[in-house]
Amino acid sequence: MALMQIRRAALALIVAGTLAACGGAPSSPKALSLDRSKTEFEQVGIDETRDDVTALVATATRLGAQLAARDTRAASTAVSPWSVLSLLGMLRAGAEGETAAQLDGAGLGAAKDLPRAMAALTGQTAQWAGDPGTVPATSPPASPLFQSQVALLTAKEPEDRRVRPAYLDALSASYGTGVYPVDFRQDVGEPLGEWVAVNTGSTLTSAPLKTGSDTRLAAVSTAYLAAAWRFPFDAARTRPSPFTAADGAVVDPPTLRGTVPARVAAGEGFSALQLDYGTTLALQIVLPAPGTPVADAASEGRFTAARIALAAAPSVPHEVSLPKWRSTSWTPLVDPLRDAGLTGLFAGPGLDGIAPGSPTVADARAAAVFTVGEKGTASDTATATAPETDPGPAPFAVDRAFAYAVVDTATGLPLIMGTVDRPGS
């Protein structure tokens, strides 16, 4: 399907999981259509529920760390802890008994008032929401655009088995969204592909979701970030530089170079770098010490230690070298969530608070699109050759496999996390 066809067919689908939801009529009979309560979204300030927000940031970091380094064969990975946390929060709103206890034990129970805390974080992230299709490939916007969406697909059922109105009220109040009823007896690939395309700027146009005629629940989340560096790199200084992969192989990816204001910190087994986007968003690099596995850098403890250390570090000029890379990842969620003890979502007792008959989730996948270039994220600027210049002050070279996170520094919330093993592959 051509890009223009996707854009025309899917413009109404930007209604998913943020306050940008608008619930327009589907543009074709097969398009996904949001079923949402008329209950208004609850506006909650971060400071009104700061302790609960801090607890959920820790939960999101743990989720991101568990998912970011799971695929050890990938050249790079990207996952949105916030999108996955949103999905789990939405499922918790329909969980009871053992399933609810498992979700609480996985970190959601750390918030004393989960609905209000999730509403606060939903409102915080909604300030960056927008249409990825409007972002030029080589010119990221000065104001960050972070489009995070969750599509909870529910089976079209007889009236006595439909989604409970109280559940739709809960989703609308805390997440500003609803559910997408579909007929799982038919192929949902085309309408879901259109939904994915509009929420990733057509970087991805399909979803590897596994469903069948007996499916009652399935879920997909997407995350797309486009943001300009506060202090961009000069494309004329980009050139191949040696980079050591986790297996010891040396590659030569195009590498950004420049003297830019940055925060640098170090801790046991790692050093860290922060480069700022606009507003409160920043890219944080966690570089393991030589000989330390990248999985160690991608652990919850290292991400948290790096974030705290960087917050205390001054922003001063550093001579930075950082490889360009692009990640477009689909992360399967069922197995890692089962491994985390969330068996009730998938094999029972299920989610009776969503619909009668305690439906279970047949499949869940998370997509993330993330690029690092001279101008920022969502740019892949062509490079030019320039003479070498003398190093600037305090060099920081990202020259081996590393972990990274895009963080809202106002809350600590990780929007995207991942690893890079072979940039440019």
N, C-alpha and C positions, 0 to 999 in steps of 0.2 A: 504494500500500500504506500503510495507516495506520501511524502511529508505533508504537503498541502491538504491532501485528503484526510490525513490523520488529524491535522489541526482543526479543519472544519467539523469533522465528525465528533471531536472530543472536547471542544471548547467548554461545553456545559459541564464537563466532568471535573472541573477544578473545585468541586463542592465537597471534597472528602473530609479531611480531619482537622481543619483549622478554622479560625474565625472568618476566613475568606469564603467559607461555604455559602452558596447562594441558591442551591436547590432548583435550578432551571429545568425546563422540560428536556428530555433526552432528544438528541438530534437524529437518532435513527431507532427503529424498533428494537435493535439488539444492544443499544447503548446501556451501560449501567445507569440505574436511577436510584438516587438516595432516598431512603425512607427515614425521615427524621421527625421527631416530636416538635410541637410548637413551643415547648418549654424553652425559655431564654437561657443563653449561656450565662453562668455565674461569674461575674467579674470579681476576681480575687487578686489583691496585690501580693507580690512576693514577700514583702515584709510582714504581711498579716499572718503568714504561715511559714516563717523562715525556718524553724526547726524541722518541720516536716519536709520542706523543700531540700534542706541539707541531707536529710535521711534518704530521700529519693535520688539525689545526685549520687550518693554512695552506691545505691542499688543499680542505677544506670551505668556507673563506671564498672561495677562488677559484671553486669551483663555484657557490656562492650568488650571487656577484657576476655571473657569466656568465648566470645564469638570472633574477635578480631584475628586471633592466631590459630583458629581451629583448622584452617586449610593450609597445611605446611607446604603444599606444592605450588601455591599461587605466587605469581610474580609480585602481586600486591593485592591487598584486601581492603574493603571498606564496608562498614556497617554503621547504622545509626542507632546508638543506644536509646536515644530519645524516642524514635519511632517504635522500637521494640517495647520500651517501657509503656508507651501509650497503648499499644496493643494489649499488653498484660493488664494494664489498669482497666481497659474496656472489658476484658474478660472477667476480671475480678468483680466488676459491677453486676455480673450475672452468675457469680459462683456462690455456692452454699456448702456447708459441711466440710467434708474432707478436701474437696477441690479448693475451697476458700482458704482452708488452713495451709495447704501447700503453697498457694500464691503468697499468703502472708509470710510464711516461712522463707520464701525466696527473696524477701526484702520489702514487699509492698506493705507488710504489717508494721514496718518501722515508722510509717506515717500515722499519727494518731487520727487524723482526719484525711484519709486518702482522697476522697472526691474534691475537697477544697484545695489540697496541695496540687493535684493534677490540673485543676482549673487554673491555678496560679501559673504553673509551668506552661500550660497550653496558651494562656494569654501572653506570657513572656516570649514564646517562640513565634506566636502569630504576628509579632511586629515585623518579622522578616519575610512573611509569606508573600507569594506572588506567582506569576506565570513564567515557568522556565522557558517557554517557547519564545519569549520576547528578548532573551539574552543573546547577543551576537557572540559567535564562537571565539572571537579574538579580543573582545572588549567587555570584561566583567564589570558589573555595575559598581559605582562608588558606594552606594548603600547596599549592604549585603541582601541577597535573596536566598532564603532557606525554605524550600518547599518540602514539608514533611507530611505524608498522608498515610492513612490506614483505611483499607477497604475490608470491612468485615462482611463476607458474603454469607447470606442466609438462604436456605432453601425456600422456595415458594411453596407454602403448605396450606392444607385445609384450615379453616378458621380456628378450629380447636387446637391447632399445633403452631400457630403463628407466633412471631416474636411478641413478647409481652409489652404492652404499652408502658409499664413502669420502667422496663429496661431502656426503652427508647428515650424516656424522660431523663434517665440517669446519664445516658450518653450525650444528650443535648446540653444538659446543665454543666457537665464537667469537661466535655471534650469538643463541644460545638459541632457534633456530627451525628450520624445514625448508622443504619445498616443498608446493604445493597441486596435486595431480594433477587435471586436468580433461579432459573430452572436448571438444576444440575443434570437433568436427563439429556440436555442439549450441550453442545460444546460452548463453554464460556470463554474460550481462548480469544476470540475476536473482540468482544466488548471489553474484556479485561486488558487485552493488549492496547486498546485505545486509551483506557484509563491510565495505564502505565506510561504510555507515550506522552500524554499531556502533562503528566507530573514529573517527567524526567527530560523535558525538552526534546522528545523523540530520540534521546540517546538509547533508550531501551524501548522496544515495541512489542514485547511479549512477556509472559510470566510463566515459569515452569511449574505451575501449580498442578498437583495431582488430585483430581476429584473423580467421583463416579456418580451413578444414578441414585445411590443411597446416601450421598453426602448431605449433611444438614448445615455444617459450618466449615468455612475455610477463610483464610486471611492472607492479605498481601499488604506490605508496607513499602513505601518509597521515600527516599531522601535525596534531595538535589541541592547543592550549594553553589552559588555564584557570588564572588566577592572580590573586589580589588584590594591589593595590598595597600596599606596606609603609606608604605614606602616601597614603590615598585623597583624591580631589578632592570638593569639595562640589557636589552637583548643582544647588543653588540659584544657583551662580555660572556655570553653563554657559549660553552664549548664542551666537548667530551672530556670527562675526567674519570680516573679509575675509581671503581666502586666494588667492594668485596661482598659477595652474596653470602648467605648463611652457610652454604656448603663449601666455601672457600674460593669459589670461582670468581675471577675478576672480570667485570664488564666495564664498558665505557659509555655510560648514558650522557645525553646532553645535560649540562649542569649549570644552574644559575650561579652567578657570582656578583657580589657587590658589597659595598660598605653601607650598611643600613642600620638604623636604630633597632635594637633587639634586646630581649632579655635572655640571659644565660645563667644556668645554675648547674649544680652537680650534687650527687648523692651517692650512696653506697652502690657501686656497680653500674652507674649510669651518669651521663651528662644530658642536659636538656636545653632546648632552644625555643623561644617564642617569637613569632612574627605576627604582627597585628594586622587584622583587616579593619574595616570601618566599624564604628560603634564599639560594642564590647566583645566582638568575636576575635579569636586568635587561633593560629595554628601552633600547636605544641609538639615538638619532636622529642622523643625519648630515645637517645642513642646509647646502646649497651656498651659497657667497657669492652675493649678488645678481648676476644675469647669467650665472651658471655653470650649465650643463646638469645636470639631476638625474642623468643617466647618469654624470657625473663623481663625484657623491657616492656612487653605487652601485658604484664600482670597487673592486677588491680592495685597492688601495693606500689609498684613503680609509677603507674599513671598518677596515682594520688600524691605520692611524694614529689613527683615532678611538678604537678600543678601547684602545690603549696610552696615549693621552693621558688618557682618562677614568679609567683605573686609577690614574693618578698624581694625579688631582684630588681635593680634599676634598669631602665631602658636607656642604653648607651650604644654608640656606634660599634659594630662588629663587622669584620670581614667574613661574610657568610658564603659558603658554597653548599648548594642544595640541589640534588638531582630533580629534573622534571619527571613527573609521572602522572598517570591517569588510571583510575580504578573505576570499573563499572561492574559491580559485584551483585550476584544473587546469593544470599545466605539462607540455607535451609534452617528452619528453627525447631522442627519437631524433635529431632534427636538430641540437640543440646539442651532443650528445655526438659525433655524427659530425664536426661542425665542430671539435671539440676533438681530433680525430684518432683517435677510437675506432671506426673502421670495422669492425674485425674482429668486434665484437659482433653486427653487423647483416647483414653481407654475406659473412662468412667471413674467415679460416678457422674462426670459430665457437668453441665451448666444449666440446671433447671431454672435458674433465674432469668435466663435468656428466653427460653421457650419451653412449653410442656414437653415431657418425654426426655429431659436431660440430654440434649444434643452434645456431641463431642466434636472436636476440631479434626477434620480429615487431613489437612495440610496447612502449613503456614510458611511463608517466604518473605525475606526482607531484601529490598534492593537499595543500593546507594550508588550515586554518581559523584565522583570527586576528581578534580584535576588541579595540578600545580604547575604554573607557568610564570613567565616574567611579570605579567600584569596582576596575577592573582589566581583565583580559582575560576574554572570554566574558561580559561584562556590557554592557548597552545601556540604562542606567538612564534613566527618564523625567526630563526636566529641569523646573525651576521657575525663575521669574524673581525676581531679588533686586536691590536697589539696588547700583549700582556702588560699589566700595570703592577706597580709595587703593592704588596698586601697592605691593607688598612690596619687599624688597631684590632687587637684581640680577635684573632681568627677563630672561626667555628666551622669545621668541615664535616658535613654529613657524608661520610665515605664508606659506610658499611650498612648492612641490613639494620632497619630501625622500626620503631613503632611511632604512631602519631595519633593526635586527637585534635579535632576542632572544638573549641570550648567557648561557652559563654562565660566570660570572666566575671560577670556580675553575679552569677549563681554557682559557677563551677560545673554546670550541666554539659556533658559531652554530647555534641550533636552528631559527630561522625568520628569513628575510631577505626584504626586499621594497622597493617604492617606493610612494609615495602622491602622486598628481597631482591628483585631484579628490575629496577626502574627502567622504563623505556622498552620493556619486552612487550 
